[in-house]
């Protein structure tokens, strides 16, 4: 399940964002059944939020539930977003199987309580699927200050340290010849995302993922052949279609453009040279 959580490293810093809303048979705190809450969280009957309260339904099915639908048919996704009177949201996004299938701008003032209430039709593909809805407030008028304070990093000089570090990574410095400047504070924006509603197209009353669950630890492999060291009859691609044998790690994984090169530069000491002996440690 998607959950939200935060912590505080000092008594002067406020915790509390984001928050997790779990489906319950009651809205009275003293009557909450801990066993029910635990069961519903395991079922992904959860919505997490930075402020906005997001409700999503397909018929009588809610996040964490499975709805039956035939491939090629239409499902009606009912979306409702409520916010307090001092902020709002301005963007609704719907993802199906990891792809953005619907994006809608919302033009409301912060004083409005119900920022969005609409039913959106989606076409079901020829496979079991999952649908996730998110709501975001991007414009400054919707930011959550001054009730929730902007997050400052200036006293730690983290932006400057990051700029110094990345400017010494060959891959990054080739694109950004001067040190990259990072903002010194980060505003708290309202954001909410619901767990997936699952779509069953083959009538077996459950969601069948297109790939098996990934292994907890990536198996070792031979970068030259791509075969697993533990089983030479299989390759990384046999475990998951997006897997390759990562050359530097010699393990199966997903190649992320640029990221592996940066980690390799860290291992070679580029970041340590930029920050000094105590600045960075190789992974």
N, C-alpha and C positions, 0 to 999 in steps of 0.2 A: 504494500500500500504506500502511496505517496503520503508522507507526513511532514509537518512543519515543527520546527523547534528552534530555540535560541538559548543562549546562556549569557551570563554577565561575569566579567573578570574583576569587578570592583563594585563596592557598595554604591558608588556614585553613578554607575551606568545602569540604564533601565533594561530589564529583560522583557520578554512578552511578545515578541514578533519573530517569526510568524506563529500562528496558532492552528491547532488541528481540531476540526469538528467531526465527531464520530456519531453515526446514526444511533439514536436511542429511542426506546419506547416512551420515554417521559422527558419533559424539559424541566423537571423539578430536581435540583442537585441532590437533595437528601434521598430521593427515591431512585437514583441511578443504580442499576445492577452492574457491578464490576464485571461479572462473568459475561453479561451481554455485551458490554463495551469491548471486552477483549475479543470475543467471538466476531463482532462486527468489524473490528480493526483488521483481524486476520482475513476477513472476507473483502477487504478494501472498500468498505462502506464509509468512506472518509472524504472530507474536503479540507484542504489546507489554505490558509489565507493570511495576507497582509491587509487586514481591514475589511475588504469587500466580502459580502456573503453571497455565494454562488450556489444556485439550485439548478440541477440538470435532471431531465427525465426523458425516457422514450416510452410513451404509454404510462404504465404503472411501474416501470423498471427504473431504478435509481443507480448511481455509481456503485460498482461492486456486483451488480446483478447481471444476469444474462438474458438477452431478448432474442426470440426466434424471428428470423427474417430470411426470405429467399434471395439468392443472388440476383442482382438486377432490379430488385424491388426498392421502394423508397421507405426510409425510416424518418419519422418526425421527431427532431430533437428540440425539446422545450427548454429554453434557457431563461433564467430570471436572476438578475443581479441587483442587490440592495446595498446601499452605503449610507453612512451617517451624513449629516447635513453640512459637513465642512470639507468633504473631499468626494471624489467620484471616479468613474472609469471612463475610458474613451476608446477602448479596443476590445473586441471579442474575437477569439480565435478558436477554431475547431480542428482537431487533428484526428485523422483516421489512419491507423497502422503506421504512425510516425510521420505522416505527410499532412501538410496544411491543406485542408479541403474547403475551408470557409474562413474569411477574414472580413470583419465589418467595423467601420469607424462609427463611434457613438459621440454625438454632440449634445452633452447635457451639462448643466451647471452643477457645481458642488452641492447646492442646496437641495437638489432633487434626491429623493430617497430611493425610488425604484428607477435605477439608471437604464435598465434594459429588460424587456419582457417580450420575447418573440419565439416562434417555432420555426425551425430551419429544416428543410428536407435535404436528406443525403441519399445518394445511390449506394446500395450495398454491393461491394465487389464479389467476385467469385471465390470467396474464401471466408473462413471465420475471421472476424475483425474486432477491433477495439476503437472506441471513440472517447476522446478526451476534450474537455472544454476549459478554456482559461479566459480570465478577464483582467485587464490591466489599465491603470491610469498613468499616462505618460506625460501629460501636460503639467507645467508647474502649478496651475490652479488646483490640480487634483493631488498634489503632493501632501503628505500627512503631517508636515510641520505646521504650526509649532506644537501640536499635541504630542507628536512623536518627533524627536529631535533628529536633525541630519547627523550622519555618522562621520565624525572628524577623524582623520588619520595624520594630520599635520604634526602632532606632537611626537609621533614615532618616525616621521620622515620616510614612511614606507614608499610613497610615490617616487621620491628621489632615489632611494635605494634600488627600486625596481627599474627605473630609467637607466641608472648606471649599469646595472647588471645586464639588461637586455641589449644595451648599446655595444656590449663587448661580445655578444654572441654573433658570429659571422653571418648566420642566416638572417638574423634580424637587422644587423647593422647595414647589410646590403640593401635592404628595403628602406630603412630609416637611418640615414647617415648621421643625423643628430640625435641626441638622447630623446627618447619618447617621453612626453610629458603626460602624467596621469593626474586626474582631478584630486584635489586635496580633501574633498569631502564627498559623501554620497548621500543624496536625498532618499528618504523612505517613500517609495511609491506604493499605492494600493495595488494588490495583485492577489488573485485567487485562482486555484486550479483544482478541479474535481478529479477523483480517480475515474478510471475507465468504466464505461458501460460496455459489456462484451456482447458481440453479435454472433449467434449460432446459425450457420447457413446449411449445415448438413443434417440437422434434425436429431443429433445425439444428445441434446440438452446440456452441452458444455462447450467451452471455447477451446479449440485445438490450435495451438501455436504452430506457425510454419516451420520452426526450427526447434530442436530439443533444447532444454535448459542448458546454458553454458556451464562448463566445469567451474568449480570454486577456484581451483588453481589452474592456470594455463599450462598445458603439458609441454614438455621440452620437445624440440624438433630440430631437424637438420636443415639449415637455410639453403643448402645447395639443392636438396631434393624436395623439401617441403614435407617430408615424411616424419611421422612421430617416432621418437626414439624408443618408446615403449611398445609400439606396434607398427612395424614397417609396412604393413598392408594398408595403413590409413594415412591420409594427409590432413593438414589443418583444415582444409576446405571441406573435408568429410564431416568434421565436427560442427562447423557453422560456415555457411556460404561466404560470409564476409571475412573469415579468418585467413591469414597468411602466416608464414613462418617469419617472424620479425628477425632481421639479420643480427642486430646488436644484442637483443635479449635471448635469441635462440629459443624462443617460446612462441606458441601460437597466440595470435592477437589481431586486433583491427588496426591497420596502419592509419594514423591520423596525420595528414600532411603538415609538416613543420614541427609538430610537437616532438616527434622522436628525434629530430635533428637538434632541438633545443636541449633535450635530456642528454644527448650524446655530448653536446658542448659542455654541459654541467660536469659530466663524467671526466672530460678532458681538462677541467680546471679553469675554463674561461670565466665562469662566474666567481670562482674563488679568487682569481687574479684581480678581478674588478673590485671586490669588496674587502680584500685583505685576508689575512690568515684566519680571522674569526668570523668572516662574513658569510661563508657558505660552505656546506659540506657536500661532498659527492654522495649521491644516493646509493 
